[in-house]
Amino acid sequence: MSATFVEARPIDSDWIGWLKSELAPTHPREIRTAIIVAGAVLCVIISMALQVPELATCAYMVFFISKESKLLTTITGVIGLIGLTIGIGASLLLYKFTYGHPELRIPGMAIALFLGMYVSRIFVLGPLGFLIGFVVAVSQSVGEAVPSPELLVRGLLWLWVAIAYGVGLTVALNLLFLPDAPGPPAHLPKPKGFFVSDAFTNPAHVHFALKVTFAAIAGWVATGSERISYAGLQLAFAFFYSVFQGYAPDTDLDNVRNRVVGILFGLVVTGLVFQYIWPERASQRNSK
C-alpha cells in the first residue's frame, strides 16, 4: 500500500506549488496519457461491439497496467495475467466449498486477501500476490447475486477474458508507442531470490496484510503510486464503474450515486484502518 496523499506531499512546500509541480506537463507524461486514453477508448469500442462483459474492469486495467517504461509495463502485464489466472482458478476451487454458504465464503475471502497482501510484501514480485488476493476476494463477493453455479462459472471466465485482453492491449500499445527508457544505474543492487531480505523477520508485513484485510471486509481497497497518480486511479475507477453499466447509455443516476458512495465509504474505512492500526509512514520505510 502506498503512502497517503498527505504523506507524499513535501512538508516544506505549499499545497498550490506542490500541485503545480505534480501536474506540470512533460513530454513523457503526454505520451503516457495519450496511450492510456487510446487504450481505454479501444477497450470501450471492442467490448461494446462484441458485447464482452466487465467493460468497466477492462478499461480500468489500462490505468492499472500502464507504467513508466516498456519493460516495467510488460513485466506488470505478465504478472497480472499470471495472478489473474491463479486467482480465477483459486476462486472456482473455493466456490466448490462455499457456494450457497456465505458463512464459509466470508472467512475464505478474508484468508485469501490476507495471504495475498502478505505475499505482496514479502515476495519480490509483489503485485502477483496482490492480484491473486484481490481477484479471489472480489469474485467471491458476488456469489449470492448469481442464480446458478453455471452462470457463476461463466461470469468468472468472462472476467478472465475481459481483463486479459485489456492487459494485452495495454502492453501492446506501450511497446509500440512508449519511448525507450534509459537503463537502471549500475550501482543499484539486483534482487537475490524470490523474497525480500526481511520477509520473515519484519512484523510490518503481517501488520500490513491484516490492515488491508480489516479494511476490505468493509469497503474497496486500491493501491497507487507515492503521489497524485492515486487520485487519477480513483477518478478512473469511479467514472468507469458509474458510466459503463451495460451496452447502452444508462439514464439511472442511482447507479452513479451508489458507486460513488461505495467508493468514498471504502476510502474512509481504509484511511482509518491505516491511520490508527499499526501506522506505517513512508519516511519510515524509506529509511530502512
Phi and psi in degrees as GROMACS dihedral restraints (atoms count N, CA, C in turn):
[ dihedral_restraints ]
;  ai    aj    ak    al  type     phi  dphi    fc
    3     4     5     6     1   -79.3    20    10
    4     5     6     7     1   172.9    20    10
    6     7     8     9     1   -65.8    20    10
    7     8     9    10     1   155.8    20    10
    9    10    11    12     1   -74.4    20    10
   10    11    12    13     1   168.6    20    10
   12    13    14    15     1   -59.4    20    10
   13    14    15    16     1   -41.4    20    10
   15    16    17    18     1   -69.8    20    10
   16    17    18    19     1   -42.1    20    10
   18    19    20    21     1   -64.0    20    10
   19    20    21    22     1   -34.6    20    10
   21    22    23    24     1   -72.5    20    10
   22    23    24    25     1   -21.3    20    10
   24    25    26    27     1   -75.7    20    10
   25    26    27    28     1   131.6    20    10
   27    28    29    30     1   -58.4    20    10
   28    29    30    31     1   133.8    20    10
   30    31    32    33     1   -66.7    20    10
   31    32    33    34     1   -35.2    20    10
   33    34    35    36     1   -88.6    20    10
   34    35    36    37     1    17.6    20    10
   36    37    38    39     1  -125.2    20    10
   37    38    39    40     1   157.6    20    10
   39    40    41    42     1   -84.8    20    10
   40    41    42    43     1   162.1    20    10
   42    43    44    45     1   -62.5    20    10
   43    44    45    46     1   -44.4    20    10
   45    46    47    48     1   -64.2    20    10
   46    47    48    49     1   -46.5    20    10
   48    49    50    51     1   -62.8    20    10
   49    50    51    52     1   -39.0    20    10
   51    52    53    54     1   -65.5    20    10
   52    53    54    55     1   -43.4    20    10
   54    55    56    57     1   -64.2    20    10
   55    56    57    58     1   -39.3    20    10
   57    58    59    60     1   -62.1    20    10
   58    59    60    61     1   -42.3    20    10
   60    61    62    63     1   -67.7    20    10
   61    62    63    64     1   -36.8    20    10
   63    64    65    66     1   -70.3    20    10
   64    65    66    67     1   -33.1    20    10
   66    67    68    69     1   -97.1    20    10
   67    68    69    70     1     5.2    20    10
   69    70    71    72     1   -63.6    20    10
   70    71    72    73     1   135.4    20    10
   72    73    74    75     1   -73.8    20    10
   73    74    75    76     1   136.9    20    10
   75    76    77    78     1  -134.0    20    10
   76    77    78    79     1   159.5    20    10
   78    79    80    81     1   -63.1    20    10
   79    80    81    82     1   -46.7    20    10
   81    82    83    84     1   -60.7    20    10
   82    83    84    85     1   -36.1    20    10
   84    85    86    87     1   -66.5    20    10
   85    86    87    88     1   -38.8    20    10
   87    88    89    90     1   -63.5    20    10
   88    89    90    91     1   -41.0    20    10
   90    91    92    93     1   -66.5    20    10
   91    92    93    94     1   -45.4    20    10
   93    94    95    96     1   -62.6    20    10
   94    95    96    97     1   -39.1    20    10
   96    97    98    99     1   -64.0    20    10
   97    98    99   100     1   -42.6    20    10
   99   100   101   102     1   -63.3    20    10
  100   101   102   103     1   -38.2    20    10
  102   103   104   105     1   -65.7    20    10
  103   104   105   106     1   -43.3    20    10
  105   106   107   108     1   -63.6    20    10
  106   107   108   109     1   -44.0    20    10
  108   109   110   111     1   -62.1    20    10
  109   110   111   112     1   -45.3    20    10
  111   112   113   114     1   -62.3    20    10
  112   113   114   115     1   -41.8    20    10
  114   115   116   117     1   -64.1    20    10
  115   116   117   118     1   -43.5    20    10
  117   118   119   120     1   -64.2    20    10
  118   119   120   121     1   -41.7    20    10
  120   121   122   123     1   -63.8    20    10
  121   122   123   124     1   -42.9    20    10
  123   124   125   126     1   -64.9    20    10
  124   125   126   127     1   -38.6    20    10
  126   127   128   129     1   -61.5    20    10
  127   128   129   130     1   -41.8    20    10
  129   130   131   132     1   -64.6    20    10
  130   131   132   133     1   -46.1    20    10
  132   133   134   135     1   -62.8    20    10
  133   134   135   136     1   -47.5    20    10
  135   136   137   138     1   -64.9    20    10
  136   137   138   139     1   -46.5    20    10
  138   139   140   141     1   -67.2    20    10
  139   140   141   142     1   -38.5    20    10
  141   142   143   144     1   -67.4    20    10
  142   143   144   145     1   -43.0    20    10
  144   145   146   147     1   -68.2    20    10
  145   146   147   148     1   -41.2    20    10
  147   148   149   150     1   -97.1    20    10
  148   149   150   151     1    -1.5    20    10
  150   151   152   153     1    54.1    20    10
  151   152   153   154     1    52.1    20    10
  153   154   155   156     1   -83.7    20    10
  154   155   156   157     1   127.9    20    10
  156   157   158   159     1   -65.1    20    10
  157   158   159   160     1   171.5    20    10
  159   160   161   162     1    59.4    20    10
  160   161   162   163     1    45.3    20    10
  162   163   164   165     1   -60.3    20    10
  163   164   165   166     1   -44.0    20    10
  165   166   167   168     1   -60.1    20    10
  166   167   168   169     1   -43.7    20    10
  168   169   170   171     1   -64.9    20    10
  169   170   171   172     1   -41.2    20    10
  171   172   173   174     1   -60.6    20    10
  172   173   174   175     1   -48.0    20    10
  174   175   176   177     1   -66.2    20    10
  175   176   177   178     1   -34.5    20    10
  177   178   179   180     1   -67.3    20    10
  178   179   180   181     1   -29.1    20    10
  180   181   182   183     1   -61.7    20    10
  181   182   183   184     1   -27.3    20    10
  183   184   185   186     1   -60.7    20    10
  184   185   186   187     1   -41.4    20    10
  186   187   188   189     1   -72.0    20    10
  187   188   189   190     1   -37.6    20    10
  189   190   191   192     1   -72.2    20    10
  190   191   192   193     1   -37.0    20    10
  192   193   194   195     1   -87.5    20    10
  193   194   195   196     1   -31.9    20    10
  195   196   197   198     1   -62.8    20    10
  196   197   198   199     1   125.9    20    10
  198   199   200   201     1  -126.5    20    10
  199   200   201   202     1  -173.4    20    10
  201   202   203   204     1   -75.4    20    10
  202   203   204   205     1   -19.1    20    10
  204   205   206   207     1  -139.8    20    10
  205   206   207   208     1   163.3    20    10
  207   208   209   210     1   -61.5    20    10
  208   209   210   211     1   -44.3    20    10
  210   211   212   213     1   -63.9    20    10
  211   212   213   214     1   -46.4    20    10
  213   214   215   216     1   -65.5    20    10
  214   215   216   217     1   -38.3    20    10
  216   217   218   219     1   -65.1    20    10
  217   218   219   220     1   -42.8    20    10
  219   220   221   222     1   -64.3    20    10
  220   221   222   223     1   -45.1    20    10
  222   223   224   225     1   -61.8    20    10
  223   224   225   226     1   -43.7    20    10
  225   226   227   228     1   -62.6    20    10
  226   227   228   229     1   -39.4    20    10
  228   229   230   231     1   -64.7    20    10
  229   230   231   232     1   -44.0    20    10
  231   232   233   234     1   -64.6    20    10
  232   233   234   235     1   -45.5    20    10
  234   235   236   237     1   -60.7    20    10
  235   236   237   238     1   -39.4    20    10
  237   238   239   240     1   -62.0    20    10
  238   239   240   241     1   -43.5    20    10
  240   241   242   243     1   -65.8    20    10
  241   242   243   244     1   -40.6    20    10
  243   244   245   246     1   -64.1    20    10
  244   245   246   247     1   -47.7    20    10
  246   247   248   249     1   -63.3    20    10
  247   248   249   250     1   -38.8    20    10
  249   250   251   252     1   -62.0    20    10
  250   251   252   253     1   -46.1    20    10
  252   253   254   255     1   -64.0    20    10
  253   254   255   256     1   -46.2    20    10
  255   256   257   258     1   -64.2    20    10
  256   257   258   259     1   -41.0    20    10
  258   259   260   261     1   -64.6    20    10
  259   260   261   262     1   -43.5    20    10
  261   262   263   264     1   -64.9    20    10
  262   263   264   265     1   -43.3    20    10
  264   265   266   267     1   -62.1    20    10
  265   266   267   268     1   -42.9    20    10
  267   268   269   270     1   -64.8    20    10
  268   269   270   271     1   -37.1    20    10
  270   271   272   273     1   -68.0    20    10
  271   272   273   274     1   -40.3    20    10
  273   274   275   276     1   -62.7    20    10
  274   275   276   277     1   -41.4    20    10
  276   277   278   279     1   -65.1    20    10
  277   278   279   280     1   -40.9    20    10
  279   280   281   282     1   -66.9    20    10
  280   281   282   283     1   -35.5    20    10
  282   283   284   285     1   -64.3    20    10
  283   284   285   286     1   -22.8    20    10
  285   286   287   288     1   -60.3    20    10
  286   287   288   289     1   -28.0    20    10
  288   289   290   291     1  -106.4    20    10
  289   290   291   292     1   -21.2    20    10
  291   292   293   294     1  -111.2    20    10
  292   293   294   295     1    -9.7    20    10
  294   295   296   297     1   -64.7    20    10
  295   296   297   298     1   126.4    20    10
  297   298   299   300     1    82.8    20    10
  298   299   300   301     1     1.5    20    10
  300   301   302   303     1  -130.1    20    10
  301   302   303   304     1    80.1    20    10
  303   304   305   306     1   -61.3    20    10
  304   305   306   307     1   -25.8    20    10
  306   307   308   309     1   -66.7    20    10
  307   308   309   310     1   -21.7    20    10
  309   310   311   312     1   -95.2    20    10
  310   311   312   313     1   -33.8    20    10
  312   313   314   315     1   -69.4    20    10
  313   314   315   316     1   -38.8    20    10
  315   316   317   318     1   -64.2    20    10
  316   317   318   319     1   -47.9    20    10
  318   319   320   321     1   -61.5    20    10
  319   320   321   322     1   -34.8    20    10
  321   322   323   324     1   -63.0    20    10
  322   323   324   325     1   -40.1    20    10
  324   325   326   327     1   -62.5    20    10
  325   326   327   328     1   -43.8    20    10
  327   328   329   330     1   -63.1    20    10
  328   329   330   331     1   -43.3    20    10
  330   331   332   333     1   -64.9    20    10
  331   332   333   334     1   -44.4    20    10
  333   334   335   336     1   -62.8    20    10
  334   335   336   337     1   -41.8    20    10
  336   337   338   339     1   -68.2    20    10
  337   338   339   340     1   -40.2    20    10
  339   340   341   342     1   -61.7    20    10
  340   341   342   343     1   -47.5    20    10
  342   343   344   345     1   -62.9    20    10
  343   344   345   346     1   -41.0    20    10
  345   346   347   348     1   -63.3    20    10
  346   347   348   349     1   -44.0    20    10
  348   349   350   351     1   -69.2    20    10
  349   350   351   352     1   -35.4    20    10
  351   352   353   354     1   -65.5    20    10
  352   353   354   355     1   -44.8    20    10
  354   355   356   357     1   -63.9    20    10
  355   356   357   358     1   -34.7    20    10
  357   358   359   360     1   -64.6    20    10
  358   359   360   361     1   -21.9    20    10
  360   361   362   363     1   -92.3    20    10
  361   362   363   364     1   -32.8    20    10
  363   364   365   366     1   -98.0    20    10
  364   365   366   367     1   -15.3    20    10
  366   367   368   369     1   -96.0    20    10
  367   368   369   370     1   139.4    20    10
  369   370   371   372     1   -58.1    20    10
  370   371   372   373     1   -42.8    20    10
  372   373   374   375     1   -88.2    20    10
  373   374   375   376     1    66.3    20    10
  375   376   377   378     1   -56.3    20    10
  376   377   378   379     1   -41.6    20    10
  378   379   380   381     1   -57.7    20    10
  379   380   381   382     1   -24.7    20    10
  381   382   383   384     1   -62.3    20    10
  382   383   384   385     1   -47.4    20    10
  384   385   386   387     1   -65.0    20    10
  385   386   387   388     1   -40.5    20    10
  387   388   389   390     1   -60.3    20    10
  388   389   390   391     1   -46.2    20    10
  390   391   392   393     1   -65.5    20    10
  391   392   393   394     1   -41.0    20    10
  393   394   395   396     1   -62.2    20    10
  394   395   396   397     1   -49.5    20    10
  396   397   398   399     1   -63.0    20    10
  397   398   399   400     1   -40.4    20    10
  399   400   401   402     1   -67.2    20    10
  400   401   402   403     1   -45.4    20    10
  402   403   404   405     1   -63.1    20    10
  403   404   405   406     1   -43.2    20    10
  405   406   407   408     1   -63.4    20    10
  406   407   408   409     1   -45.4    20    10
  408   409   410   411     1   -63.9    20    10
  409   410   411   412     1   -44.9    20    10
  411   412   413   414     1   -67.3    20    10
  412   413   414   415     1   -45.7    20    10
  414   415   416   417     1   -67.0    20    10
  415   416   417   418     1   -31.6    20    10
  417   418   419   420     1   -72.9    20    10
  418   419   420   421     1   -21.4    20    10
  420   421   422   423     1   -76.1    20    10
  421   422   423   424     1   -11.1    20    10
  423   424   425   426     1  -104.9    20    10
  424   425   426   427     1    10.1    20    10
  426   427   428   429     1   -58.5    20    10
  427   428   429   430     1   -43.5    20    10
  429   430   431   432     1   -74.4    20    10
  430   431   432   433     1   -15.3    20    10
  432   433   434   435     1   -86.1    20    10
  433   434   435   436     1    -8.6    20    10
  435   436   437   438     1  -103.9    20    10
  436   437   438   439     1   127.3    20    10
  438   439   440   441     1   -73.9    20    10
  439   440   441   442     1   -19.2    20    10
  441   442   443   444     1  -146.9    20    10
  442   443   444   445     1   154.2    20    10
  444   445   446   447     1   -60.3    20    10
  445   446   447   448     1   -35.2    20    10
  447   448   449   450     1   -61.9    20    10
  448   449   450   451     1   -45.2    20    10
  450   451   452   453     1   -67.2    20    10
  451   452   453   454     1   -32.7    20    10
  453   454   455   456     1   -64.8    20    10
  454   455   456   457     1   -47.1    20    10
  456   457   458   459     1   -62.6    20    10
  457   458   459   460     1   -42.8    20    10
  459   460   461   462     1   -60.5    20    10
  460   461   462   463     1   -43.0    20    10
  462   463   464   465     1   -64.2    20    10
  463   464   465   466     1   -41.0    20    10
  465   466   467   468     1   -66.0    20    10
  466   467   468   469     1   -38.1    20    10
  468   469   470   471     1   -68.6    20    10
  469   470   471   472     1   -37.3    20    10
  471   472   473   474     1   -67.0    20    10
  472   473   474   475     1   -33.0    20    10
  474   475   476   477     1   -61.8    20    10
  475   476   477   478     1   -40.3    20    10
  477   478   479   480     1   -61.8    20    10
  478   479   480   481     1   -44.9    20    10
  480   481   482   483     1   -61.2    20    10
  481   482   483   484     1   -47.1    20    10
  483   484   485   486     1   -62.0    20    10
  484   485   486   487     1   -46.0    20    10
  486   487   488   489     1   -71.2    20    10
  487   488   489   490     1   -40.5    20    10
  489   490   491   492     1   -63.0    20    10
  490   491   492   493     1   -45.3    20    10
  492   493   494   495     1   -74.1    20    10
  493   494   495   496     1   -28.1    20    10
  495   496   497   498     1   -65.2    20    10
  496   497   498   499     1   -41.8    20    10
  498   499   500   501     1   -65.0    20    10
  499   500   501   502     1   -46.8    20    10
  501   502   503   504     1   -61.0    20    10
  502   503   504   505     1   -41.6    20    10
  504   505   506   507     1   -63.5    20    10
  505   506   507   508     1   -41.9    20    10
  507   508   509   510     1   -64.1    20    10
  508   509   510   511     1   -44.7    20    10
  510   511   512   513     1   -62.8    20    10
  511   512   513   514     1   -42.4    20    10
  513   514   515   516     1   -62.7    20    10
  514   515   516   517     1   -44.4    20    10
  516   517   518   519     1   -63.6    20    10
  517   518   519   520     1   -40.5    20    10
  519   520   521   522     1   -68.0    20    10
  520   521   522   523     1   -38.7    20    10
  522   523   524   525     1   -66.1    20    10
  523   524   525   526     1   -32.8    20    10
  525   526   527   528     1   -80.7    20    10
  526   527   528   529     1   -37.6    20    10
  528   529   530   531     1  -120.7    20    10
  529   530   531   532     1   -15.7    20    10
  531   532   533   534     1   -79.6    20    10
  532   533   534   535     1   129.0    20    10
  534   535   536   537     1   -63.6    20    10
  535   536   537   538     1   153.4    20    10
  537   538   539   540     1   -68.2    20    10
  538   539   540   541     1   135.1    20    10
  540   541   542   543     1   -94.2    20    10
  541   542   543   544     1   149.9    20    10
  543   544   545   546     1   -63.3    20    10
  544   545   546   547     1   152.3    20    10
  546   547   548   549     1   -67.4    20    10
  547   548   549   550     1   162.3    20    10
  549   550   551   552     1   -68.2    20    10
  550   551   552   553     1   150.6    20    10
  552   553   554   555     1   -55.7    20    10
  553   554   555   556     1   144.8    20    10
  555   556   557   558     1   -68.5    20    10
  556   557   558   559     1   -23.7    20    10
  558   559   560   561     1   -80.8    20    10
  559   560   561   562     1   -10.2    20    10
  561   562   563   564     1   -71.1    20    10
  562   563   564   565     1   132.6    20    10
  564   565   566   567     1   -71.3    20    10
  565   566   567   568     1   143.7    20    10
  567   568   569   570     1   -87.2    20    10
  568   569   570   571     1   141.9    20    10
  570   571   572   573     1   -65.6    20    10
  571   572   573   574     1   141.1    20    10
  573   574   575   576     1  -113.4    20    10
  574   575   576   577     1   126.4    20    10
  576   577   578   579     1    80.2    20    10
  577   578   579   580     1  -171.6    20    10
  579   580   581   582     1   -99.2    20    10
  580   581   582   583     1   -13.4    20    10
  582   583   584   585     1  -114.4    20    10
  583   584   585   586     1   152.2    20    10
  585   586   587   588     1   -70.3    20    10
  586   587   588   589     1   163.8    20    10
  588   589   590   591     1   -62.9    20    10
  589   590   591   592     1   -34.5    20    10
  591   592   593   594     1  -107.2    20    10
  592   593   594   595     1    33.3    20    10
  594   595   596   597     1   -56.1    20    10
  595   596   597   598     1   -41.4    20    10
  597   598   599   600     1  -112.9    20    10
  598   599   600   601     1     9.8    20    10
  600   601   602   603     1  -118.8    20    10
  601   602   603   604     1   -18.0    20    10
  603   604   605   606     1   -95.9    20    10
  604   605   606   607     1   113.1    20    10
  606   607   608   609     1   -68.4    20    10
  607   608   609   610     1   -12.8    20    10
  609   610   611   612     1   -62.2    20    10
  610   611   612   613     1   -28.7    20    10
  612   613   614   615     1   -66.4    20    10
  613   614   615   616     1   -42.7    20    10
  615   616   617   618     1   -66.8    20    10
  616   617   618   619     1   -41.2    20    10
  618   619   620   621     1   -60.0    20    10
  619   620   621   622     1   -43.4    20    10
  621   622   623   624     1   -60.3    20    10
  622   623   624   625     1   -46.4    20    10
  624   625   626   627     1   -62.2    20    10
  625   626   627   628     1   -40.5    20    10
  627   628   629   630     1   -66.6    20    10
  628   629   630   631     1   -39.3    20    10
  630   631   632   633     1   -64.5    20    10
  631   632   633   634     1   -43.3    20    10
  633   634   635   636     1   -63.2    20    10
  634   635   636   637     1   -39.8    20    10
  636   637   638   639     1   -63.6    20    10
  637   638   639   640     1   -43.8    20    10
  639   640   641   642     1   -59.9    20    10
  640   641   642   643     1   -44.1    20    10
  642   643   644   645     1   -69.9    20    10
  643   644   645   646     1   -38.1    20    10
  645   646   647   648     1   -77.1    20    10
  646   647   648   649     1   -17.4    20    10
  648   649   650   651     1   -68.0    20    10
  649   650   651   652     1   -21.1    20    10
  651   652   653   654     1  -105.9    20    10
  652   653   654   655     1   -20.7    20    10
  654   655   656   657     1  -170.4    20    10
  655   656   657   658     1  -170.7    20    10
  657   658   659   660     1   -84.5    20    10
  658   659   660   661     1   142.8    20    10
  660   661   662   663     1  -123.0    20    10
  661   662   663   664     1   135.8    20    10
  663   664   665   666     1  -137.8    20    10
  664   665   666   667     1   166.2    20    10
  666   667   668   669     1  -129.8    20    10
  667   668   669   670     1   152.7    20    10
  669   670   671   672     1  -149.1    20    10
  670   671   672   673     1  -171.6    20    10
  672   673   674   675     1   -82.1    20    10
  673   674   675   676     1  -175.7    20    10
  675   676   677   678     1   -68.6    20    10
  676   677   678   679     1   -27.5    20    10
  678   679   680   681     1  -122.1    20    10
  679   680   681   682     1  -125.7    20    10
  681   682   683   684     1   -81.4    20    10
  682   683   684   685     1   -11.7    20    10
  684   685   686   687     1   -62.5    20    10
  685   686   687   688     1   -24.3    20    10
  687   688   689   690     1   -61.2    20    10
  688   689   690   691     1   -38.2    20    10
  690   691   692   693     1   -63.5    20    10
  691   692   693   694     1   -36.2    20    10
  693   694   695   696     1   -64.3    20    10
  694   695   696   697     1   -39.9    20    10
  696   697   698   699     1   -63.2    20    10
  697   698   699   700     1   -39.5    20    10
  699   700   701   702     1   -66.8    20    10
  700   701   702   703     1   -39.7    20    10
  702   703   704   705     1   -61.6    20    10
  703   704   705   706     1   -44.9    20    10
  705   706   707   708     1   -64.0    20    10
  706   707   708   709     1   -43.5    20    10
  708   709   710   711     1   -61.1    20    10
  709   710   711   712     1   -48.2    20    10
  711   712   713   714     1   -63.5    20    10
  712   713   714   715     1   -40.7    20    10
  714   715   716   717     1   -68.3    20    10
  715   716   717   718     1   -50.2    20    10
  717   718   719   720     1   -62.2    20    10
  718   719   720   721     1   -46.1    20    10
  720   721   722   723     1   -77.3    20    10
  721   722   723   724     1    -9.9    20    10
  723   724   725   726     1   -94.1    20    10
  724   725   726   727     1   -37.9    20    10
  726   727   728   729     1   -88.3    20    10
  727   728   729   730     1   -42.7    20    10
  729   730   731   732     1   -91.0    20    10
  730   731   732   733     1    74.2    20    10
  732   733   734   735     1   -92.5    20    10
  733   734   735   736     1   -11.0    20    10
  735   736   737   738     1  -173.1    20    10
  736   737   738   739     1  -157.5    20    10
  738   739   740   741     1  -101.8    20    10
  739   740   741   742     1    14.7    20    10
  741   742   743   744     1  -144.3    20    10
  742   743   744   745     1   159.0    20    10
  744   745   746   747     1   -56.6    20    10
  745   746   747   748     1   135.8    20    10
  747   748   749   750     1  -101.8    20    10
  748   749   750   751     1   119.9    20    10
  750   751   752   753     1   -98.4    20    10
  751   752   753   754     1     2.2    20    10
  753   754   755   756     1   -90.3    20    10
  754   755   756   757     1   106.6    20    10
  756   757   758   759     1   -74.3    20    10
  757   758   759   760     1   -10.3    20    10
  759   760   761   762     1   -61.7    20    10
  760   761   762   763     1   -36.2    20    10
  762   763   764   765     1   -62.8    20    10
  763   764   765   766     1   -43.1    20    10
  765   766   767   768     1   -63.1    20    10
  766   767   768   769     1   -45.4    20    10
  768   769   770   771     1   -59.9    20    10
  769   770   771   772     1   -45.9    20    10
  771   772   773   774     1   -64.3    20    10
  772   773   774   775     1   -40.3    20    10
  774   775   776   777     1   -63.6    20    10
  775   776   777   778     1   -47.8    20    10
  777   778   779   780     1   -63.7    20    10
  778   779   780   781     1   -44.3    20    10
  780   781   782   783     1   -61.2    20    10
  781   782   783   784     1   -42.3    20    10
  783   784   785   786     1   -62.8    20    10
  784   785   786   787     1   -42.3    20    10
  786   787   788   789     1   -66.4    20    10
  787   788   789   790     1   -44.8    20    10
  789   790   791   792     1   -61.9    20    10
  790   791   792   793     1   -40.9    20    10
  792   793   794   795     1   -62.6    20    10
  793   794   795   796     1   -43.0    20    10
  795   796   797   798     1   -62.4    20    10
  796   797   798   799     1   -40.3    20    10
  798   799   800   801     1   -65.7    20    10
  799   800   801   802     1   -40.8    20    10
  801   802   803   804     1   -62.9    20    10
  802   803   804   805     1   -46.6    20    10
  804   805   806   807     1   -63.2    20    10
  805   806   807   808     1   -44.9    20    10
  807   808   809   810     1   -62.0    20    10
  808   809   810   811     1   -43.3    20    10
  810   811   812   813     1   -61.4    20    10
  811   812   813   814     1   -42.4    20    10
  813   814   815   816     1   -64.9    20    10
  814   815   816   817     1   -42.7    20    10
  816   817   818   819     1   -62.9    20    10
  817   818   819   820     1   -46.9    20    10
  819   820   821   822     1   -75.7    20    10
  820   821   822   823     1   -17.6    20    10
  822   823   824   825     1   -81.8    20    10
  823   824   825   826     1   -36.1    20    10
  825   826   827   828     1  -116.0    20    10
  826   827   828   829     1   -14.3    20    10
  828   829   830   831     1  -106.8    20    10
  829   830   831   832     1   109.8    20    10
  831   832   833   834     1    46.6    20    10
  832   833   834   835     1    60.1    20    10
  834   835   836   837     1   -60.1    20    10
  835   836   837   838     1   137.3    20    10
  837   838   839   840     1  -134.3    20    10
  838   839   840   841     1   118.8    20    10
  840   841   842   843     1   -94.3    20    10
  841   842   843   844     1   154.4    20    10
  843   844   845   846     1   -62.6    20    10
  844   845   846   847     1   -37.3    20    10
  846   847   848   849     1   -62.5    20    10
  847   848   849   850     1   -34.0    20    10
  849   850   851   852     1   -67.6    20    10
  850   851   852   853     1   -41.2    20    10
  852   853   854   855     1   -69.9    20    10
  853   854   855   856     1   -38.8    20    10
  855   856   857   858     1   -69.6    20    10
  856   857   858   859     1   -24.1    20    10
  858   859   860   861     1   -82.7    20    10
  859   860   861   862     1    -9.2    20    10
